[in-house]
Amino acid sequence: MSAVLSAGQAAAGDTSAELATESHLAHTYHPLEVMVESGEGAWVTDTAGGRYLDCLAAYSAVNFGHGHPALIAAAKQQLDRITLTSRAFHNDKLEPFAAALAALAGKDMVIPMNTGAEAVESGIKVARAWGYRVKGVAQGMANIIVADGNFHGRTTTIISFSNDPVATDDFGPFTPGFRSVPYGDAAALEAAIDENTVAVLIEPIQGEAGIVIPPAEYLPAVREITTRHNVLFIADEIQSGLGRTGATFQCDNVGVVPDLYLLGKALGGGIVPVSAVVGNSDILGVLGAGEHGSTFGGNPLAAAVGTAVVELLATGEMQERARMLGARLDARLTALIGRGVVAVRTAGLWAGIDIDPELATGREVCERLMLRGVLAKDTHGSTIRLAPPIVVEAADLDIAIDQLEAVLEELAGR
């Protein structure tokens, strides 16, 4: 079936009036007007039968496609056994998951949680405890260095160090203990460190900001600076990790090993929420029983799915596929610069595309792509993001860029 919706399909699939008048959801999102009903691989189908190429993959949570057979099989098998015990008891799936994930990251310990924001919150708590109990920072004085333009989640503590007014306006008072410096500026980062600094928390690539890729020397410089100052380097790989950028972690692409990895999204295979902090016992071991946890964190269902995800990544095939298709994506998008596109930034199968703001907003481009059978997401005005599942076919990837090219031509001629 063609990726491009016919006029009849587009009309049949238009549920905007229904969504606007019948929704009982709080208005915390502004979704495109498509009602997804099912999905397979890189494709989803709406309630009217229209098919769409999913070029968002749930912000990289669906890196391995919708309904990946190995992940579905792991989930179904576990559903017939037991799904939740809480950490009050052992379960037979958790230690194998933790061991496999630690090995994948080259570390020896894992804190299992549920959402990406929980992983970030956990990392913050670990860093502070390490600062007080190991580094010797005076109680209540710990600070953490972050970067301007960051997005690490939407909990109250996390938005305390955001400089996006949409995330912060009317949500204060905020949690102290954070210092923000320009992203990509290692000298500014080092200047902000003092005797009470316990960690630097950085996205190796800033996703929500528009796939902002720092200079190649930036993360190696952060590693050297943090080591020299006895400060933890925490890499938020929740969006950039687990195959998305053509490596297991984006840090791998620049030859850097942080003290802590923050993982989430793709770790749950698009089936259940799974997140984790991964590091070595000399850091994660600072937490004692009862000091941190989660009712659902490390549950048997999540652990079973998470183990299957790690097994997919352990072969390296997904990472290689993202590298190969990413090169194709970059070449196709780069050819659009000057034809409605101002700039392109790619890392594996992840792209930030700056649309000429005089031509259209990112939202308008995404709406027009939707009518052509391609789902994407805008951010920050005229920037759109593409992050198709790694299982996407090369021909389907070409279809997505063909449709983007057609949308740009439409907008230029209107």
C-alpha positions as CSV (number, residue, x, y, z in Angstrom):
1,M,0.0,0.0,0.0
2,S,1.3,3.4,-0.9
3,A,2.7,5.5,2.0
4,V,0.8,8.6,0.7
5,L,-2.8,8.9,1.8
6,S,-5.4,9.4,-0.8
7,A,-7.7,12.4,-0.4
8,G,-10.4,10.0,0.8
9,Q,-8.2,8.4,3.4
10,A,-7.1,11.8,4.7
11,A,-10.7,12.9,5.0
12,A,-11.7,9.7,6.7
13,G,-8.9,9.9,9.1
14,D,-9.6,13.5,10.1
15,T,-10.8,13.1,13.7
16,S,-10.0,16.6,14.7
17,A,-13.5,17.6,15.7
18,E,-14.0,14.4,17.6
19,L,-10.7,14.9,19.5
20,A,-11.5,18.5,20.2
21,T,-15.0,17.9,21.6
22,E,-14.8,14.5,23.2
23,S,-11.5,14.4,24.9
24,H,-11.4,14.2,28.7
25,L,-7.7,14.5,28.8
26,A,-5.9,17.5,30.4
27,H,-4.4,19.6,27.7
28,T,-0.8,18.8,28.4
29,Y,-0.1,17.8,24.8
30,H,-0.9,19.2,21.4
31,P,-1.0,16.0,19.2
32,L,-1.4,15.9,15.5
33,E,-5.0,15.0,14.5
34,V,-4.4,11.3,13.8
35,M,-6.0,8.5,15.8
36,V,-3.5,5.6,15.8
37,E,-5.1,2.1,16.2
38,S,-2.3,-0.4,15.4
39,G,1.3,-0.6,14.3
40,E,3.9,-3.0,12.9
41,G,7.6,-2.2,12.3
42,A,8.0,1.4,11.2
43,W,4.3,1.8,10.2
44,V,1.1,2.6,12.1
45,T,-2.5,2.5,11.0
46,D,-5.3,4.9,12.1
47,T,-8.9,4.1,12.9
48,A,-9.9,4.9,9.3
49,G,-7.4,2.5,7.8
50,G,-4.9,5.1,6.7
51,R,-1.2,4.0,7.0
52,Y,1.6,6.3,8.2
53,L,5.3,6.0,8.4
54,D,6.2,6.7,12.0
55,C,9.2,9.0,12.0
56,L,9.1,9.9,15.7
57,A,9.2,6.4,17.2
58,A,7.7,7.8,20.5
59,Y,10.8,10.0,21.0
60,S,13.1,7.0,20.5
61,A,11.1,4.7,22.8
62,V,10.2,2.6,19.8
63,N,13.7,2.2,18.4
64,F,13.1,-1.4,17.5
65,G,9.7,-0.8,15.8
66,H,6.2,-1.5,16.8
67,G,5.5,-5.1,17.8
68,H,9.1,-6.4,17.4
69,P,8.6,-10.2,17.5
70,A,11.4,-10.9,20.1
71,L,10.1,-8.2,22.4
72,I,6.5,-9.2,22.1
73,A,7.4,-12.8,22.8
74,A,9.3,-11.9,25.9
75,A,6.4,-9.9,27.2
76,K,3.8,-12.5,26.4
77,Q,5.8,-15.2,28.1
78,Q,6.2,-13.2,31.2
79,L,2.5,-12.1,31.3
80,D,1.7,-15.8,31.8
81,R,4.0,-16.1,34.8
82,I,4.1,-13.0,37.0
83,T,4.2,-9.2,36.3
84,L,4.8,-7.5,39.6
85,T,6.3,-8.4,43.0
86,S,7.7,-5.1,44.2
87,R,11.3,-5.0,45.4
88,A,10.1,-6.3,48.8
89,F,10.9,-9.7,47.3
90,H,13.4,-11.1,44.7
91,N,12.1,-12.0,41.3
92,D,13.9,-14.3,38.9
93,K,14.1,-11.8,36.0
94,L,15.7,-8.8,37.7
95,E,19.3,-9.9,38.3
96,P,19.7,-11.3,34.8
97,F,18.4,-8.0,33.4
98,A,20.7,-5.9,35.6
99,A,23.7,-8.1,34.8
100,A,23.0,-7.9,31.0
101,L,22.5,-4.2,31.0
102,A,25.6,-3.5,33.2
103,A,27.7,-5.7,30.8
104,L,26.3,-3.8,27.8
105,A,27.4,-0.5,29.4
106,G,30.7,-1.8,30.7
107,K,29.6,-1.2,34.3
108,D,28.8,-3.4,37.3
109,M,25.6,-2.0,38.9
110,V,22.1,-0.8,37.9
111,I,19.3,1.1,39.6
112,P,16.1,0.0,37.8
113,M,13.3,2.6,37.6
114,N,10.4,3.3,35.2
115,T,10.5,6.6,33.4
116,G,13.3,8.7,32.0
117,A,12.6,11.4,34.5
118,E,12.9,8.9,37.3
119,A,16.3,7.9,36.0
120,V,17.4,11.6,36.1
121,E,16.0,12.1,39.6
122,S,17.8,9.0,40.7
123,G,21.1,10.2,39.1
124,I,20.7,13.5,41.0
125,K,20.2,11.7,44.3
126,V,23.1,9.4,43.7
127,A,25.4,12.3,42.8
128,R,24.5,14.2,45.9
129,A,24.9,11.2,48.2
130,W,28.3,10.5,46.6
131,G,29.3,14.1,47.1
132,Y,28.4,14.1,50.8
133,R,29.5,10.5,51.6
134,V,32.6,10.1,49.4
135,K,33.8,13.5,48.2
136,G,33.2,15.2,51.6
137,V,31.1,18.1,50.5
138,A,29.4,19.9,53.4
139,Q,25.8,18.9,54.0
140,G,23.3,20.9,51.9
141,M,26.0,22.5,49.7
142,A,26.2,20.2,46.7
143,N,25.7,21.6,43.3
144,I,25.4,20.1,39.8
145,I,26.4,21.7,36.5
146,V,23.9,21.4,33.7
147,A,23.7,22.9,30.2
148,D,21.5,25.7,28.7
149,G,18.8,24.3,26.4
150,N,18.6,21.0,28.3
151,F,15.7,18.7,28.5
152,H,15.8,16.0,31.2
153,G,12.1,15.6,32.0
154,R,9.3,17.6,33.6
155,T,9.4,16.8,37.3
156,T,9.7,19.8,39.7
157,T,13.3,19.2,40.4
158,I,14.2,18.7,36.8
159,I,12.5,21.8,35.5
160,S,14.3,23.8,38.2
161,F,17.3,23.8,35.9
162,S,15.5,24.3,32.6
163,N,15.7,27.7,30.8
164,D,12.5,27.0,28.8
165,P,9.7,29.2,30.0
166,V,7.1,26.7,28.8
167,A,8.6,24.2,31.3
168,T,9.0,26.7,34.1
169,D,6.4,29.5,34.1
170,D,4.0,29.2,37.1
171,F,5.6,26.1,38.4
172,G,7.9,27.5,41.1
173,P,9.4,27.7,43.7
174,F,12.2,25.6,42.3
175,T,14.8,23.2,43.7
176,P,18.2,24.9,44.3
177,G,21.6,23.3,43.7
178,F,22.1,23.6,39.9
179,R,24.2,25.9,37.7
180,S,23.6,26.1,34.0
181,V,26.3,26.9,31.4
182,P,26.3,27.2,27.6
183,Y,26.0,23.8,25.9
184,G,29.2,22.8,24.0
185,D,31.4,25.3,26.0
186,A,33.8,23.2,28.0
187,A,35.7,26.3,29.4
188,A,32.4,27.7,30.8
189,L,31.6,24.3,32.3
190,E,35.0,24.2,34.1
191,A,34.7,27.8,35.3
192,A,31.4,26.9,37.0
193,I,32.9,24.0,39.0
194,D,33.8,24.7,42.7
195,E,34.6,22.6,45.7
196,N,30.9,21.8,46.2
197,T,30.3,20.5,42.7
198,V,29.4,16.9,42.7
199,A,28.4,16.2,39.1
200,V,28.0,17.4,35.5
201,L,24.7,16.3,34.0
202,I,24.8,16.5,30.2
203,E,22.8,15.2,27.2
204,P,25.4,13.9,24.7
205,I,23.0,15.3,22.0
206,Q,20.3,17.7,23.0
207,G,17.1,16.1,21.7
208,E,14.2,18.3,22.6
209,A,16.3,21.4,21.7
210,G,16.3,20.2,18.1
211,I,19.0,17.5,17.8
212,V,21.8,19.8,18.8
213,I,25.2,18.1,18.4
214,P,28.1,19.6,20.3
215,P,31.6,20.0,18.9
216,A,33.4,16.6,18.6
217,E,35.9,17.7,21.3
218,Y,33.3,18.7,23.8
219,L,32.4,15.4,25.6
220,P,36.1,14.3,25.7
221,A,36.8,17.7,27.4
222,V,34.0,17.2,29.8
223,R,35.4,13.8,30.7
224,E,38.9,15.2,31.3
225,I,37.6,18.2,33.3
226,T,35.3,16.1,35.6
227,T,38.0,13.5,36.2
228,R,40.5,16.2,37.1
229,H,38.1,18.0,39.5
230,N,36.8,14.8,41.1
231,V,33.3,15.4,39.8
232,L,30.9,12.8,38.4
233,F,30.1,12.9,34.7
234,I,26.5,11.8,34.2
235,A,25.4,11.2,30.6
236,D,21.6,11.4,29.9
237,E,21.4,8.9,27.1
238,I,17.6,8.5,27.5
239,Q,17.0,9.6,23.9
240,S,20.4,9.3,22.3
241,G,21.3,5.8,23.7
242,L,20.5,2.2,22.8
243,G,21.2,2.3,19.0
244,R,19.6,5.6,17.9
245,T,22.9,7.3,16.9
246,G,24.6,4.3,15.3
247,A,26.3,3.2,18.5
248,T,25.1,1.6,21.8
249,F,25.5,5.1,23.4
250,Q,26.3,8.4,21.7
251,C,29.2,8.6,24.1
252,D,30.7,5.7,22.2
253,N,30.8,7.7,19.1
254,V,33.3,10.2,20.7
255,G,35.2,7.7,22.7
256,V,34.0,8.7,26.1
257,V,32.9,6.7,29.1
258,P,30.8,8.6,31.7
259,D,30.5,7.7,35.4
260,L,26.8,7.2,35.1
261,Y,24.5,6.4,32.2
262,L,20.9,7.5,32.4
263,L,18.8,5.2,30.2
264,G,15.1,4.9,29.4
265,K,12.7,5.1,26.5
266,A,14.0,2.3,24.1
267,L,14.9,0.2,27.2
268,G,11.3,-0.8,27.5
269,G,11.0,-1.8,23.8
270,G,7.9,0.3,23.3
271,I,6.0,-2.1,25.5
272,V,6.5,-1.0,29.1
273,P,8.2,1.9,30.8
274,V,11.7,0.9,31.8
275,S,14.6,3.2,32.9
276,A,17.9,2.7,34.7
277,V,20.9,4.4,36.2
278,V,24.0,2.4,35.2
279,G,27.4,2.8,36.9
280,N,29.9,1.1,39.1
281,S,29.5,0.1,42.6
282,D,31.9,2.7,44.0
283,I,29.2,5.3,43.0
284,L,25.9,3.5,43.0
285,G,26.8,1.6,46.1
286,V,26.5,4.8,48.2
287,L,22.7,4.2,48.5
288,G,21.5,2.0,51.2
289,A,18.3,0.0,51.7
290,G,15.2,2.2,52.0
291,E,16.9,5.3,50.6
292,H,15.6,5.1,47.1
293,G,13.2,2.8,45.2
294,S,10.0,2.4,43.2
295,T,7.0,0.1,43.5
296,F,7.2,-0.9,39.8
297,G,11.0,-0.4,39.3
298,G,12.6,-3.7,38.4
299,N,9.3,-5.5,38.0
300,P,9.5,-9.0,36.3
301,L,7.6,-7.9,33.2
302,A,9.9,-4.8,32.7
303,A,13.0,-6.9,33.4
304,A,12.0,-9.6,30.9
305,V,11.4,-7.0,28.2
306,G,14.5,-5.1,29.1
307,T,16.6,-8.2,28.9
308,A,15.2,-8.9,25.4
309,V,16.2,-5.3,24.4
310,V,19.7,-5.8,25.6
311,E,20.0,-9.0,23.7
312,L,18.9,-7.2,20.5
313,L,21.7,-4.6,21.1
314,A,24.3,-7.1,22.1
315,T,24.8,-8.3,18.5
316,G,25.5,-4.8,17.2
317,E,23.2,-5.2,14.2
318,M,20.8,-2.5,15.3
319,Q,23.7,0.0,15.8
320,E,25.1,-0.9,12.3
321,R,21.7,-0.5,10.7
322,A,21.3,3.0,12.3
323,R,24.8,4.0,11.0
324,M,24.1,2.8,7.5
325,L,20.6,4.3,7.2
326,G,21.7,7.4,9.0
327,A,24.2,8.1,6.2
328,R,21.4,7.8,3.7
329,L,19.2,10.1,5.8
330,D,21.9,12.7,6.1
331,A,22.6,12.8,2.4
332,R,18.9,13.1,1.4
333,L,18.3,15.9,4.0
334,T,21.5,17.8,3.2
335,A,20.3,18.0,-0.4
336,L,17.3,20.0,0.8
337,I,19.4,22.8,2.3
338,G,18.5,26.0,0.4
339,R,15.2,24.5,-0.8
340,G,13.2,25.4,2.3
341,V,15.6,23.9,4.7
342,V,18.1,26.2,6.5
343,A,20.2,23.6,8.4
344,V,20.3,19.9,9.1
345,R,21.9,18.0,12.0
346,T,22.0,14.2,12.0
347,A,23.4,11.5,14.2
348,G,22.6,8.0,13.0
349,L,18.8,7.8,12.5
350,W,18.1,11.0,14.3
351,A,17.8,14.3,12.5
352,G,17.0,17.9,13.4
353,I,15.8,19.9,10.4
354,D,15.5,23.7,10.6
355,I,12.8,24.9,8.2
356,D,13.0,28.4,6.8
357,P,10.8,30.3,9.3
358,E,9.6,32.5,6.4
359,L,8.2,29.4,4.7
360,A,6.4,27.7,7.6
361,T,6.5,26.6,11.2
362,G,7.6,23.2,12.1
363,R,4.0,22.4,13.2
364,E,2.7,23.3,9.7
365,V,5.3,21.1,8.0
366,C,4.4,18.2,10.3
367,E,0.6,18.6,9.6
368,R,1.3,18.5,5.9
369,L,3.5,15.5,6.3
370,M,0.7,13.7,8.2
371,L,-1.6,14.2,5.3
372,R,1.0,12.5,3.1
373,G,1.3,9.5,5.4
374,V,4.4,10.6,7.4
375,L,4.3,11.3,11.2
376,A,7.0,13.6,12.6
377,K,7.2,16.1,15.4
378,D,8.1,19.8,15.6
379,T,10.1,21.6,18.3
380,H,11.0,25.2,19.0
381,G,9.3,27.0,16.2
382,S,10.5,25.9,12.8
383,T,12.5,22.8,13.7
384,I,11.2,19.3,13.0
385,R,12.7,16.0,14.2
386,L,12.9,12.7,12.4
387,A,13.6,9.5,14.4
388,P,12.2,6.5,12.6
389,P,12.5,3.1,14.1
390,I,15.8,1.5,13.4
391,V,14.0,-1.3,11.6
392,V,12.7,1.1,8.9
393,E,13.4,0.0,5.4
394,A,15.7,2.1,3.2
395,A,12.9,2.5,0.6
396,D,10.5,3.7,3.3
397,L,13.1,6.2,4.5
398,D,13.3,7.5,1.0
399,I,9.5,7.9,0.9
400,A,9.6,10.0,4.0
401,I,12.2,12.4,2.5
402,D,10.3,12.5,-0.8
403,Q,7.2,13.6,1.1
404,L,9.2,16.2,3.0
405,E,10.5,17.5,-0.3
406,A,7.0,17.6,-1.7
407,V,5.7,19.6,1.3
408,L,8.5,22.1,0.9
409,E,7.7,22.6,-2.7
410,E,4.0,23.0,-1.8
411,L,4.8,25.7,0.7
412,A,7.1,27.5,-1.6
413,G,4.4,27.7,-4.3
414,R,1.5,28.6,-2.2
